[in-house]
Amino acid sequence: MKRLRSTFTLVSLVMSFALVCTLLPAKAWASTAVPSSFTSSSTSITGTIDLSAYTTSSGQEVTRDGKTYYEGNVGGSVEAGDLFAGAYQKYESTFAGKKDLRGKKYENIVMFSKGQKFPVATYKVTFPSNFVVDSSAISATENTNTISKIVPDYDPATNSVTFTMYLGNWNDYKGFFDLYTAEQGTTGHAISINIPYSVEVTNTSTQNLGTITASGECALYKYGFLAFGTRMVNVTTTPLTFVVTR
């Protein structure tokens, strides 16, 4: 079995949803939080999350019917408390308890995806065209109240898998991070994805079989009085690259 570490940057999934409150001890945040960086204006937050330390790719060569294949799995797992820690810290330091010009608290703004839809984060993994994705065996699990469900979708046209992660229970920002604080400092609240794949080795002298890429996004909007789809959160993951070699 040959293990391949990524130079990747992968969500939520998930990443990363930066306008919300909880109380995270500084010591715990410093030692376990997913690396992240955020900037803000008076009404919005932009950020990036680096999940390269939480992702792996592994595989091995097998022989079937006289042909050689490389069979592998690409995926990752992260505790919800670690994933959302940086977003919370930025929210707490910049927006928590503060009000807009109408005297409304930012933390009570309801979370929406574009089009007044349920708030989600997405994570897309793309394979070379000659790779075969075992779409029936794709897995996506969550054991956290911060994610109500994860829906994987395989697109044969682009040979890619997009994981859509539904955030909380359609809360305002305070409600979302109330879910988070109830779990913070504990383990057993992992968000995990895995995609099995294979590729035929047609040339035994070839070492580099192809490159898998992955990236995630969370874009959240404000709707309501004088706010017709104003983007409030724009968080992405650093793009990941898995070079699959024999």
N, C-alpha and C positions, 0 to 999 in steps of 0.2 A: 504494500500500500504506500503510495507516495502522497505526502501531504503538501498542499500548496497554499502558502499564505498570501493574502491579498495585499496589493498596494492600493486598495479600494477606499472608497468613501461612501457607504449605505444608509427611512423609517424609517420609521417609524416603524420607514415605516417608517420615522416615524419618525421623525423627528422633531417634538421640537416646536413646541407650540407654546409660544412665548408670551402670553399675556395672562399669567395666572398665578394664584397665590397658594402658598403653604409655608410651613416653617421648617427649614432644613438646617440642622446644625452645621456650622462652617467646617468643622473637622470632618464630618461624614462626607460632606460635599466634595472637599478637597481630595479625599482618598478614593472615592468610588465613582464620581460623576463622569459621564461620557464627555470627552473633550468638546468644547463648543465655544463659539464667540458670537456676541450680539451687539448690534448698534441700534439706536432708537432716535426717532424724532419725537415731537410732542404728542403724536397720536398713533404711532406704529412702531413695530419692531421687525428688524431684519436679522437673520442669523444663519450660521452654518454649524453642522454637527459632524463629527468625525467618528464613524463606527468601525474603523478598520481593525481595531483591537478585538472586536466582537464578532468578526466574520471569518469563515474558513472555507477552503475548497480542498477536497481530497478525492483520490481516485486510484484505480488500478487497471492494468491491462488484463483482458480476458480473451479466450479463444472460443468462438462459436461457429460451428459449421465450416471449419477451415479458414475463418476470417478472424482478424485481430481487431479488438475494440478497446477503447479506453472508456471505462464507466466511472462516473464521478458524482459527487454531490456538492452543491454550493448552497450556503445558508449562513445563518447566524442566530444568536440569542442574546438578549440583553434584559436586565431587570428594569421594570418600569421606573423604579425609584432612581436609577442611574440615568436613564434616558431623559427624563424630564427635569433633572436637577438644575442644569444650567439655565433652562428657560424660566424656571421658577425664580432663581436668584435674580435674573434680569428684571422680571416682573416686579418682584418684591422691592428692588432698589429704585425702580423707575416709575411704576404705575400704581402699586398697591395703595389704596386709601386716597388716591388723588381723584379729582373731578374734572369734567370737561367744562366748557364755557357755559353750559346750561345747568351746571351744578350736579350732573349725574356722575356717579362713580364708574370709572372704567371697568372695575371688576364685575359690575352687574350687566355688562354688555353680553348679549347672547352670542354664542359662537355659531358661525355659518360658513359653509363652503360657498363658492361662487354660485349664484342663482338661487340663493336662500335655501340651500340644501343642507342636509345633515353634515356636520363638520367631520372632515376626514383628512388623513395623511396618506400619501401613496408612495410605494417603493417599486421601481421597475428594474428587472434584471433581463439583460439582452444577451443572446447567444449567437455565435456565428451561424450562418445559414446551413452549414453541413452538420451541425450538432442536432441530435434528436433529444427533445425534452420529453420525459415521461410525465405527461400532463395529468395522468390518472393518479400519480403517486406524489404530487406536490402537497406539502403539508404547511399549515399555518395555525399556530396555537397561541393563546393568550390566557394568562391566569391573573388578570388584573382588572380592576373596575375602571381604570383609565381608558381601556380599549374594550368596547362592547362586543366587537366581532372583527374578524379579518377575512376578507374575501379575495382569493387568488383568481386571476383571469389569464389564461394562456391565449396569446394572439399568434396564430401560425403565420400570418402575413409578415410579421416582424421577428418571429421566433423569440418572443419575449414573454415574460410573466410579470404582471402588475399586481401587487398586493395593495388592497384598499383597506385601511385601518380606520374604523369608526371610533371617534373620540368620545368617551364618556357616554352620557345619556341625553345629549343635546342640551348641555348646561350653559349657564353663563360662565365666565372665566373663574369666578370664585367657586362655583359649584364643581367645576372640573377639578380644581386643585384641592378642594375638600376631599375628593376621591383619592387624590394623590397623597395627601398628608395622612390619610388613614392607613396607608401602606408604607410610608417612608420609614427607612431604617430597618426594614424587614426584608427577608429573601422569600423566594417562592412565588414571585409575581413576574415571571418571565414572559417576554414576547419573543416567539421563535418562528423562523421560516426555514424551509428546506426544499430544494429542487434537485431531483435526480436527472442525470443526462448521460448521453453516450455519444461517441463519435468513432467512426471506423478509421483505423490506421491503414491507409491504402499504400503508403510508402514507408517501409521500415526504417529508412534513413532519416525520416523527418522527426525532429525532436519537439518543435513548437507546433501544437495542434490547433491553436486558436486562442482568442481572447474573449472573456466574458466581462461585461461592464454592468454597473449598477449605479442607480442614483435615486434619491428620494426628495419629496417636496411636501410641505404643509403650507397652504395658503388659506388664510381665514379672513372673513369679511364682516363688515358691520352693515346691518339693514335696519331701517326704521326712520324716524323723523329726521329729515335733512341728511340722510345717509343711504344713498341708493347704490349699494355695492362698494363701499369704501374698504379697500384692503387694509387690514390692521396687522396681520402677521404674514411674513414671508420667510419661511425657514427651509433651507435645503441641506442635503447631505453632501459632503465632499465626494465627488465621483470616485467609484471604486473600479479597479481593474484586476481581473484574475487571469494571469497568463497560464494556460494549461499546457504543461510540458510532460513528456514521457520520462 
